[in-house]
Amino acid sequence: MLHDQRPIGIFDSGIGGLTVTAAIQQALPRERLLYFGDTAHMPYGQRSLEQVRQFSEGITAALLERDCKLIVVACNTASGAALKALRARWPMVPFVGMEPAVKPAAEHTRSGVVGVIATTATFQTEVYASVVERFAHDVRVLHQPCPGLVTAIEAGELDTPATEALLRGWLEPMLAQGIDALVLGCTHYPIVRPLIERILGPGVRVIDPAPAVARQVGRLLVEHGLEAPATATGDIRCTTSGDPQVFSALMRRIGWAAVPVEQGHWSANGTLTLP
């Protein structure tokens, strides 16, 4: 059996992709992980899809420079904007992206009404339209953009009255229309899942796609002969284009132990250099 000790590259606009990283780490504890949070350009959800694609290509190039064997686009907006282009540009590299979990929501709903919360940009992507078209034939899907929520989470406002007011303004109208499942269509949103569940109550199932993404990473590692050796000890390195100290403090706030965070730098021509 082939083994490969190179790291898995994972990226997002900020700390949101760490919800996916945690699921990967739990499912594949022998793997080395290299995480990049592009907080200098955060939030992606309010940028053009073309800008997000350019950032995603720059980040992928930098992660491949660091010898990553597989790339996880741990951001719904970037997956919708860039995944197709990334696979075309690097056809030999296995990619795993995010897809709003409309399928399990549609399969498990009893009321026939499901909700999706995501960034404005995610709702504009072909990926989202395709998912709804394929899996939600007999189900009513309520689409709710959440402008400002990623910024609040990145500011550490995880359980403040202001964040709760934002969420109530989006979720209570969906409750009134009978949703019994809510899809978290942004990797940042599981960070405030306790608050979301408190607002929704026990009658609504909250669906986070991170465990399914981790399973897909595992399948691709096996398929391509990229698994770490059985004797390997996994680890994680974190980099950000923002302030490493701020990023590290926020990581601790959301439950990560002390992980060193280094800084990557964007050049004027759009090239990312990682430490």
C-alpha positions in Angstrom: 0.0 0.0 0.0 1.2 3.5 -0.9 1.6 6.1 1.9 2.1 9.8 1.7 3.1 12.0 4.5 2.5 15.3 2.7 -0.1 17.6 4.3 -3.7 18.2 3.3 -4.2 21.9 2.4 -7.4 23.5 3.7 -8.5 27.1 3.2 -11.3 29.6 3.9 -11.9 33.3 4.1 -11.2 33.2 7.9 -11.7 30.8 10.8 -14.9 29.2 9.4 -13.1 26.4 7.7 -11.8 25.3 11.0 -15.2 23.7 11.6 -14.4 21.4 8.6 -10.8 21.0 9.7 -11.9 19.7 13.1 -14.1 17.1 11.4 -11.1 16.1 9.2 -8.8 15.9 12.2 -11.3 13.7 14.1 -11.9 11.3 11.1 -8.2 11.2 9.9 -6.0 11.7 13.0 -2.8 10.6 11.3 -2.9 13.3 8.6 -0.9 16.5 8.6 -3.1 19.6 8.0 -2.1 23.0 6.7 -4.8 25.6 7.2 -5.0 29.0 5.6 -7.5 31.7 6.7 -7.6 34.6 4.3 -8.8 37.2 6.8 -7.2 40.0 4.8 -9.9 39.5 2.2 -12.7 38.4 4.6 -15.7 38.2 4.1 -15.8 36.5 0.7 -19.6 36.4 0.8 -19.8 40.1 -0.1 -17.3 40.0 -2.9 -17.7 39.3 -6.6 -17.4 35.6 -7.6 -14.5 36.6 -9.9 -12.6 38.1 -7.0 -13.2 35.0 -4.9 -12.0 32.8 -7.8 -8.8 34.8 -8.1 -8.1 34.6 -4.3 -8.8 30.8 -4.4 -6.4 30.3 -7.3 -3.7 32.3 -5.4 -4.2 30.3 -2.2 -4.2 26.9 -4.0 -1.0 27.8 -5.8 0.6 28.7 -2.4 -0.6 25.5 -0.8 0.7 23.4 -3.6 4.0 25.2 -3.3 4.0 23.8 0.3 3.6 20.3 -1.2 0.0 19.7 -0.2 -1.4 16.4 -1.6 -5.1 17.3 -1.6 -6.9 20.6 -1.3 -10.1 21.2 0.7 -11.9 24.4 -0.2 -13.5 24.8 3.2 -15.7 27.7 2.2 -19.1 27.5 0.5 -18.6 30.8 -1.4 -15.2 29.8 -2.7 -16.4 26.4 -3.7 -19.2 27.8 -5.7 -17.1 30.5 -7.3 -13.8 28.6 -7.9 -13.9 24.8 -7.6 -14.6 24.2 -11.3 -11.7 26.5 -12.3 -9.4 25.0 -9.7 -10.0 21.5 -11.0 -9.5 22.7 -14.6 -6.2 24.4 -13.8 -4.8 21.6 -11.6 -6.4 18.4 -13.0 -4.0 16.0 -11.2 -4.8 17.4 -7.8 -7.7 16.0 -5.8 -10.1 18.8 -4.6 -12.9 18.6 -2.1 -15.4 21.5 -1.9 -18.4 22.5 0.1 -21.9 21.9 -1.1 -25.0 23.1 0.8 -26.5 20.0 2.4 -29.9 20.4 0.8 -30.1 16.7 -0.1 -30.2 15.3 3.5 -32.5 18.2 4.5 -35.0 17.3 1.7 -34.7 13.6 2.6 -35.5 14.0 6.3 -38.1 16.8 6.3 -41.6 16.0 7.5 -43.1 19.4 7.0 -41.9 19.7 3.4 -40.2 23.0 4.2 -36.5 23.4 4.7 -34.3 26.5 5.3 -30.9 27.4 4.0 -28.7 30.1 5.5 -25.7 31.2 3.5 -23.8 34.2 2.2 -25.2 36.3 -0.6 -22.5 35.1 -2.9 -23.2 31.4 -2.3 -26.8 31.9 -3.3 -25.6 33.4 -6.6 -23.5 30.3 -7.6 -24.4 27.7 -10.2 -23.5 25.0 -7.5 -26.3 26.2 -5.2 -28.9 26.3 -8.0 -27.8 22.9 -9.2 -28.1 21.3 -5.7 -31.7 22.7 -5.2 -32.7 21.6 -8.7 -31.4 18.0 -8.2 -32.5 17.3 -4.6 -35.4 19.6 -3.7 -38.1 18.6 -6.2 -40.9 18.0 -3.7 -39.7 20.3 -1.0 -40.1 24.1 -0.4 -36.7 25.6 0.2 -36.4 29.0 1.9 -33.2 30.8 1.0 -31.9 33.3 3.6 -28.7 35.4 3.1 -27.1 36.4 6.3 -25.0 39.6 5.6 -22.8 40.6 8.5 -22.9 37.2 10.3 -19.4 36.1 9.2 -18.0 39.5 10.2 -19.7 39.2 13.7 -18.2 35.7 14.1 -14.7 36.8 13.1 -15.1 39.6 15.6 -15.7 37.0 18.4 -19.3 38.0 18.8 -20.5 34.4 19.2 -23.3 34.8 21.8 -24.0 38.5 22.0 -27.4 40.2 22.0 -26.5 41.8 18.6 -25.7 38.4 17.0 -28.8 36.9 18.5 -30.9 39.7 17.1 -29.4 39.2 13.7 -30.2 35.5 13.8 -33.7 35.9 15.2 -34.4 38.3 12.3 -33.5 35.7 9.8 -34.7 32.5 11.5 -38.0 33.4 13.1 -39.7 34.1 9.8 -38.5 30.7 8.5 -39.9 29.1 11.7 -43.2 30.8 11.0 -43.2 29.2 7.5 -42.8 25.7 9.0 -39.2 24.7 8.5 -38.1 21.5 10.3 -34.6 21.4 8.9 -32.0 24.2 8.6 -28.9 23.8 6.3 -25.8 25.7 7.5 -24.5 26.9 4.1 -21.4 28.6 5.3 -18.5 27.0 7.3 -18.5 29.9 9.8 -22.1 29.2 10.9 -21.5 26.1 12.9 -19.5 28.2 15.3 -22.8 29.8 16.4 -24.7 26.6 16.2 -25.6 26.6 19.9 -27.2 30.0 19.5 -29.0 28.9 16.3 -30.4 25.8 18.0 -31.5 27.8 21.0 -33.6 30.1 18.7 -35.0 27.3 16.6 -35.9 24.9 19.4 -35.8 21.1 19.4 -38.2 20.7 16.5 -35.7 21.8 13.8 -32.8 19.7 12.7 -29.6 21.7 12.0 -27.4 20.2 9.3 -23.7 20.8 9.1 -21.9 19.2 6.1 -18.5 19.1 7.7 -18.6 15.3 8.7 -19.6 14.4 5.1 -16.7 16.5 3.8 -14.3 14.7 6.1 -15.6 11.3 4.8 -15.1 12.5 1.2 -11.5 13.5 2.0 -10.9 10.0 3.5 -12.3 8.3 0.4 -10.1 10.4 -2.0 -7.0 9.7 0.0 -7.6 5.9 -0.3 -8.6 6.2 -4.0 -5.4 8.1 -4.9 -3.0 6.2 -2.6 -2.4 9.3 -0.5 -3.0 8.0 3.0 -0.5 8.8 5.8 1.3 5.8 7.2 -0.3 3.9 10.0 2.6 5.0 12.3 2.2 8.7 11.4 1.1 11.3 14.0 -1.0 14.0 12.6 -0.6 17.7 13.3 -1.9 21.1 12.1 -0.2 24.3 11.0 -2.2 27.5 10.7 -1.5 30.5 8.6 -3.5 33.7 8.0 -3.2 36.7 5.8 -4.5 38.8 8.7 -3.1 39.3 12.2 -1.8 36.0 13.6 -2.4 37.0 17.2 -6.0 37.9 16.6 -6.5 34.7 14.6 -4.9 32.6 17.4 -7.1 34.3 20.1 -10.2 33.6 18.1 -9.2 29.9 17.6 -8.9 29.6 21.4 -12.3 31.3 21.7 -13.9 28.6 19.6 -12.3 25.7 21.4 -9.0 25.0 19.7 -5.9 24.4 21.9 -2.9 26.7 21.5 -1.9 26.2 17.8 0.9 28.5 16.5 -0.4 30.8 13.8 1.9 32.2 11.2 1.4 35.0 8.7 1.1 34.7 4.9 1.5 37.7 2.6 -0.3 38.7 -0.6 1.8 40.6 -3.1 0.5 43.4 -5.2 0.2 41.1 -8.2 -2.0 38.6 -6.3 0.6 36.0 -5.4 0.4 34.5 -1.9 3.5 33.6 0.0 3.2 31.2 2.9 5.8 30.8 5.7 
